[in-house]
């Protein structure tokens, strides 16, 4: 693939603008993925020889660092995710609206304080939730009147698992995610339905699957494009039509065996939102 560049963005709008300028002004095709954070995991001695991850050590012992969701091994003893303290400033009358975000973004230890016509909401949440659309959602529900700041707050042990997305039997690395186990099934179905709606149809049937916890959690099929290869035949023996249909089926099987999926930046924009 050659050299790459890893960059961060101030939100989905900034992300979209950068991608559009790279393609229009420089003709550069980009590979995009879900935003991710660095997780810490502990692995038993019997599994350590099968992995090649960076390690860190603190007062609680030695950890392995997972920076790419696709690198998370199937077997591990525990996983810790980075946490942050968030302070949200909003107009007082929008307090109820802002608090509706607590379930979607896994808020903990919520505290509110009134300051004149403003309300300050302090909470604790995973860093992964902040970068997954929090800024856009907060601006949207508050009409742009709410703002926030945050600071790092260590790591917290969580019950998480990895989702792999397969299109036409091939894992799409940029779509792998690490999510709470309780949300795995709901999020899997959501992303599979979005992929079915956004991915273009091909000459063959595309199976879109989400795999987690050692099994397929969700599946949808994107129908193949149809072409009437016998439209110009009128009357005569049916054998000629059968030969053409079988030839078309063989061609579609060959296309399926050679299929390579590329998720366009436009499709990623739709998948990034909660």
C-alpha positions as CSV (number, residue, x, y, z in Angstrom):
1,X,0.0,0.0,0.0
2,X,3.0,2.3,0.4
3,X,3.4,5.2,2.8
4,X,0.4,6.4,4.8
5,X,-0.5,9.3,7.1
6,X,-2.6,9.1,10.3
7,X,-4.6,12.2,11.1
8,X,-7.3,13.3,13.6
9,X,-10.3,15.5,13.0
10,X,-12.5,17.9,14.9
11,X,-15.7,16.1,13.9
12,X,-17.5,14.5,10.9
13,X,-17.8,17.8,9.0
14,X,-14.0,18.4,9.3
15,X,-13.4,14.8,8.3
16,X,-15.6,15.1,5.2
17,X,-14.0,18.4,4.1
18,X,-10.4,17.0,4.3
19,X,-11.4,13.8,2.3
20,X,-13.1,15.9,-0.4
21,X,-10.1,18.2,-0.8
22,X,-7.7,15.3,-1.0
23,X,-9.6,13.7,-3.8
24,X,-10.6,16.8,-5.8
25,X,-7.4,18.9,-5.4
26,X,-4.8,16.1,-5.3
27,X,-6.5,13.1,-6.8
28,X,-5.7,11.0,-3.7
29,X,-7.9,8.0,-2.9
30,X,-8.1,7.5,0.8
31,X,-8.7,4.5,3.1
32,X,-10.9,5.4,6.0
33,X,-11.8,3.5,9.2
34,X,-13.8,3.9,12.4
35,X,-12.0,6.1,14.9
36,X,-10.4,4.0,17.6
37,X,-8.5,4.4,20.9
38,X,-5.7,2.3,22.5
39,X,-7.0,-0.4,24.8
40,X,-5.1,-2.4,27.4
41,X,-5.5,-6.2,27.7
42,X,-4.1,-8.9,29.9
43,X,-3.3,-12.3,28.4
44,X,-2.5,-15.6,30.1
45,X,0.9,-17.1,29.6
46,X,-0.4,-19.8,27.3
47,X,-1.6,-17.2,24.7
48,X,1.3,-14.7,24.9
49,X,3.4,-16.5,22.3
50,X,0.7,-16.1,19.6
51,X,0.5,-12.3,19.7
52,X,2.9,-9.5,18.7
53,X,1.6,-6.3,20.5
54,X,3.3,-3.5,22.3
55,X,3.4,-3.8,26.1
56,X,3.2,-1.3,28.9
57,X,3.6,-1.6,32.6
58,X,2.3,0.3,35.6
59,X,1.5,-0.3,39.3
60,X,-1.1,-2.9,38.4
61,X,1.2,-5.0,36.3
62,X,2.0,-5.5,32.6
63,X,-0.5,-4.9,29.8
64,X,-0.5,-5.4,26.0
65,X,-1.7,-2.4,24.0
66,X,-4.3,-2.8,21.2
67,X,-4.4,0.2,18.9
68,X,-6.2,-1.4,16.0
69,X,-9.5,-3.2,16.8
70,X,-8.5,-5.9,14.2
71,X,-5.5,-6.8,16.4
72,X,-7.6,-7.7,19.5
73,X,-7.1,-11.5,20.1
74,X,-10.0,-13.8,20.6
75,X,-8.7,-15.0,24.0
76,X,-7.8,-12.5,26.7
77,X,-8.2,-12.3,30.5
78,X,-9.3,-8.7,30.7
79,X,-9.6,-5.5,28.8
80,X,-9.3,-1.9,30.0
81,X,-10.5,1.2,28.0
82,X,-9.4,4.8,28.4
83,X,-11.8,7.1,30.3
84,X,-12.3,10.9,30.4
85,X,-13.9,13.5,32.5
86,X,-16.3,15.7,30.5
87,X,-17.7,19.1,31.4
88,X,-20.6,20.3,29.3
89,X,-21.9,23.9,29.4
90,X,-25.4,24.4,28.0
91,X,-28.4,26.8,28.3
92,X,-30.4,25.9,31.4
93,X,-33.6,25.0,29.5
94,X,-31.7,22.4,27.4
95,X,-30.6,20.3,30.5
96,X,-33.2,17.5,29.8
97,X,-32.2,17.3,26.1
98,X,-28.5,17.1,26.9
99,X,-29.1,14.3,29.5
100,X,-30.7,12.2,26.8
101,X,-27.2,11.5,25.6
102,X,-26.2,9.5,28.7
103,X,-27.5,6.1,27.5
104,X,-26.0,6.4,24.0
105,X,-22.5,7.5,25.2
106,X,-22.3,5.5,28.5
107,X,-22.1,8.3,31.0
108,X,-21.1,7.6,34.6
109,X,-21.2,9.7,37.8
110,X,-23.4,12.5,36.4
111,X,-23.4,15.8,38.3
112,X,-25.1,19.1,37.3
113,X,-24.5,22.6,38.6
114,X,-26.4,25.8,37.8
115,X,-24.4,28.9,36.8
116,X,-26.7,31.9,36.1
117,X,-28.5,31.1,32.8
118,X,-26.2,28.2,32.1
119,X,-26.1,24.7,33.4
120,X,-22.8,22.7,33.8
121,X,-23.0,18.9,33.5
122,X,-20.0,16.9,34.7
123,X,-19.7,13.3,33.9
124,X,-17.3,10.4,33.2
125,X,-17.4,8.4,29.9
126,X,-15.1,6.2,27.7
127,X,-12.8,8.1,25.3
128,X,-14.1,5.8,22.5
129,X,-17.6,7.3,22.9
130,X,-16.3,10.9,22.6
131,X,-14.7,10.3,19.2
132,X,-17.6,8.3,17.8
133,X,-19.9,11.2,17.1
134,X,-20.3,12.9,20.5
135,X,-19.5,16.4,19.3
136,X,-21.9,16.3,16.3
137,X,-24.7,14.9,18.4
138,X,-24.3,17.5,21.2
139,X,-24.2,20.4,18.7
140,X,-27.2,18.9,16.9
141,X,-29.5,18.5,19.9
142,X,-28.5,21.9,21.4
143,X,-28.7,23.9,18.2
144,X,-25.0,24.7,18.5
145,X,-25.4,26.4,22.0
146,X,-23.7,23.6,24.1
147,X,-20.0,23.2,24.3
148,X,-17.7,20.8,26.2
149,X,-14.2,20.2,27.5
150,X,-12.6,17.0,28.7
151,X,-9.5,15.6,30.4
152,X,-8.0,12.1,30.6
153,X,-9.1,10.0,33.6
154,X,-7.1,6.8,33.5
155,X,-8.4,3.3,32.4
156,X,-11.3,1.3,33.5
157,X,-11.9,-2.5,33.1
158,X,-14.9,-3.1,30.9
159,X,-16.9,-6.0,29.3
160,X,-16.0,-5.5,25.6
161,X,-15.7,-7.6,22.5
162,X,-14.7,-7.1,18.9
163,X,-17.0,-7.0,15.9
164,X,-15.7,-8.0,12.4
165,X,-17.7,-7.1,9.3
166,X,-17.5,-9.4,6.3
167,X,-18.6,-8.4,2.8
168,X,-18.7,-11.2,0.2
169,X,-16.9,-13.5,2.7
170,X,-14.0,-11.0,3.1
171,X,-13.2,-9.1,6.3
172,X,-13.2,-5.4,5.9
173,X,-10.5,-4.2,8.3
174,X,-11.7,-0.6,8.5
175,X,-15.0,-1.7,9.9
176,X,-13.8,-3.8,12.8
177,X,-14.9,-2.2,16.1
178,X,-14.6,-2.9,19.9
179,X,-17.9,-2.4,21.7
180,X,-19.6,-3.3,25.0
181,X,-20.9,-6.9,24.8
182,X,-24.4,-5.8,25.8
183,X,-24.6,-3.6,22.7
184,X,-23.0,-6.1,20.3
185,X,-26.2,-7.5,18.8
186,X,-27.9,-4.2,18.4
187,X,-24.9,-2.4,16.9
188,X,-24.2,-5.4,14.6
189,X,-27.7,-5.3,13.1
190,X,-27.5,-1.5,12.7
191,X,-24.2,-1.5,10.8
192,X,-25.3,-4.4,8.6
193,X,-28.5,-2.7,7.6
194,X,-26.6,0.5,6.9
195,X,-24.2,-1.4,4.7
196,X,-27.0,-3.0,2.8
197,X,-28.6,0.4,2.1
198,X,-25.3,2.2,1.1
199,X,-23.2,-0.4,-0.7
200,X,-23.7,-0.4,-4.5
201,X,-25.1,-3.6,-6.1
202,X,-22.8,-5.8,-8.1
203,X,-23.2,-8.5,-10.7
204,X,-23.3,-11.1,-7.9
205,X,-25.1,-11.5,-4.5
206,X,-23.1,-9.9,-1.7
207,X,-23.5,-11.4,1.8
208,X,-22.9,-8.8,4.5
209,X,-22.2,-10.3,7.9
210,X,-21.2,-9.2,11.4
211,X,-19.1,-11.7,13.4
212,X,-18.5,-11.4,17.1
213,X,-18.0,-13.8,20.1
214,X,-17.1,-16.6,17.7
215,X,-20.3,-16.6,15.7
216,X,-22.2,-14.6,13.0
217,X,-24.5,-12.1,14.8
218,X,-26.2,-10.5,11.8
219,X,-26.5,-11.1,8.1
220,X,-28.1,-9.4,5.1
221,X,-27.8,-10.1,1.4
222,X,-27.4,-7.4,-1.2
223,X,-29.2,-8.6,-4.3
224,X,-27.3,-9.0,-7.6
225,X,-27.9,-6.7,-10.6
226,X,-30.1,-8.5,-13.1
227,X,-29.6,-8.5,-16.8
228,X,-31.9,-10.3,-19.2
229,X,-29.4,-12.2,-21.4
230,X,-32.1,-13.9,-23.4
231,X,-34.1,-10.8,-24.2
232,X,-33.2,-10.9,-27.9
233,X,-34.3,-14.5,-28.4
234,X,-37.8,-15.0,-29.7
235,X,-39.4,-18.4,-30.0
236,X,-37.4,-21.5,-30.9
237,X,-35.9,-24.1,-28.7
238,X,-35.6,-23.4,-24.9
239,X,-32.2,-25.0,-25.0
240,X,-30.5,-21.8,-26.3
241,X,-31.9,-19.8,-23.4
242,X,-30.8,-22.5,-20.9
243,X,-27.2,-22.3,-22.2
244,X,-27.2,-18.5,-21.9
245,X,-28.5,-18.6,-18.3
246,X,-25.9,-21.2,-17.3
247,X,-23.2,-19.2,-18.9
248,X,-24.4,-16.1,-16.9
249,X,-24.4,-18.1,-13.6
250,X,-20.8,-19.3,-14.3
251,X,-19.7,-15.8,-14.9
252,X,-21.3,-14.6,-11.6
253,X,-19.6,-17.3,-9.7
254,X,-16.3,-16.3,-11.2
255,X,-16.9,-12.7,-10.3
256,X,-17.8,-13.7,-6.7
257,X,-14.5,-15.6,-6.4
258,X,-12.5,-12.5,-7.5
259,X,-14.6,-10.0,-5.5
260,X,-12.8,-7.3,-3.6
261,X,-14.7,-4.8,-1.6
262,X,-13.8,-1.1,-1.2
263,X,-15.9,1.0,1.1
264,X,-16.0,4.6,-0.3
265,X,-15.5,7.6,2.0
266,X,-19.2,8.6,1.3
267,X,-20.3,5.3,2.8
268,X,-18.0,5.6,5.8
269,X,-19.6,9.0,6.6
270,X,-23.0,7.3,6.9
271,X,-21.6,4.5,9.0
272,X,-19.7,6.8,11.5
273,X,-22.9,8.3,13.0
274,X,-24.6,6.6,15.9
